[in-house]
Amino acid sequence: LSATDLDEGINSDIIYLFSRRVAAQVKEMFTIDENKGEIRLQGKLDYEETDSYEITIEARDKGTPPLS
Protein backbone atom coordinates (compact mmCIF):
# COMPACT_ATOMS: atom_id res chain seq x y z
CA LEU A 1 0.00 0.00 0.00
CA SER A 2 1.10 3.55 -0.52
CA ALA A 3 -0.31 6.81 0.78
CA THR A 4 1.10 10.32 0.90
CA ASP A 5 0.49 13.30 3.14
CA LEU A 6 1.69 16.74 2.03
CA ASP A 7 2.00 18.05 5.61
CA GLU A 8 5.40 18.57 7.26
CA GLY A 9 7.13 16.77 10.13
CA ILE A 10 5.35 13.96 11.94
CA ASN A 11 2.09 15.12 10.37
CA SER A 12 3.43 13.69 7.09
CA ASP A 13 4.51 10.33 8.57
CA ILE A 14 1.95 7.65 7.79
CA ILE A 15 1.13 4.33 9.46
CA TYR A 16 -1.16 1.65 8.06
CA LEU A 17 -3.69 -0.22 10.18
CA PHE A 18 -6.55 -2.64 9.69
CA SER A 19 -9.82 -0.74 9.91
CA ARG A 20 -11.99 -1.42 12.95
CA ARG A 21 -14.51 -2.98 10.55
CA VAL A 22 -12.10 -5.76 9.55
CA ALA A 23 -13.28 -9.16 10.78
CA ALA A 24 -11.25 -10.99 13.42
CA GLN A 25 -10.83 -13.88 10.95
CA VAL A 26 -9.02 -11.54 8.54
CA LYS A 27 -6.73 -10.28 11.30
CA GLU A 28 -5.84 -13.90 12.10
CA MET A 29 -5.04 -14.68 8.44
CA PHE A 30 -3.15 -11.50 7.50
CA THR A 31 -0.72 -9.05 9.05
CA ILE A 32 0.15 -5.53 8.00
CA ASP A 33 3.51 -3.79 8.42
CA GLU A 34 2.33 -0.50 9.87
CA ASN A 35 5.29 1.44 8.44
CA LYS A 36 5.59 -0.08 4.95
CA GLY A 37 1.94 -0.95 4.31
CA GLU A 38 2.83 -4.51 3.30
CA ILE A 39 0.05 -7.03 3.82
CA ARG A 40 1.24 -10.59 4.42
CA LEU A 41 -0.47 -13.92 4.69
CA GLN A 42 0.23 -15.78 7.93
CA GLY A 43 -1.85 -18.88 7.34
CA LYS A 44 -3.05 -21.09 4.53
CA LEU A 45 -5.92 -20.03 2.32
CA ASP A 46 -8.66 -22.55 1.60
CA TYR A 47 -10.96 -21.42 -1.21
CA GLU A 48 -13.55 -24.01 -0.27
CA GLU A 49 -13.75 -22.56 3.24
CA THR A 50 -13.60 -18.86 2.31
CA ASP A 51 -13.60 -17.68 -1.29
CA SER A 52 -12.71 -14.03 -0.61
CA TYR A 53 -11.58 -11.63 2.10
CA GLU A 54 -12.46 -7.97 2.43
CA ILE A 55 -9.62 -5.99 3.96
CA THR A 56 -10.17 -2.31 4.72
CA ILE A 57 -6.99 -0.42 5.59
CA GLU A 58 -6.66 2.93 7.31
CA ALA A 59 -3.73 5.23 6.54
CA ARG A 60 -3.19 7.54 9.52
CA ASP A 61 -0.66 10.29 10.09
CA LYS A 62 1.31 10.65 13.31
CA GLY A 63 -0.01 14.14 14.11
CA THR A 64 -1.81 15.18 17.26
CA PRO A 65 -4.57 14.27 16.88
CA PRO A 66 -3.85 11.69 14.17
CA LEU A 67 -5.86 12.08 10.97
CA SER A 68 -6.93 9.27 8.65
RAZIUR-V21556 format. One line per field, one symbol per residue. phi: phi as a letter, one per 20 degrees, with the letter a starting at -180 (. if undefined). A space follows every 10 residues. Layout:
phi=???
//
This chain:
phi=.bcccefdmf fefdddcfff fffggfffec ccffeemedc edbdecgfeb eacdcddddc edfcffdd
//
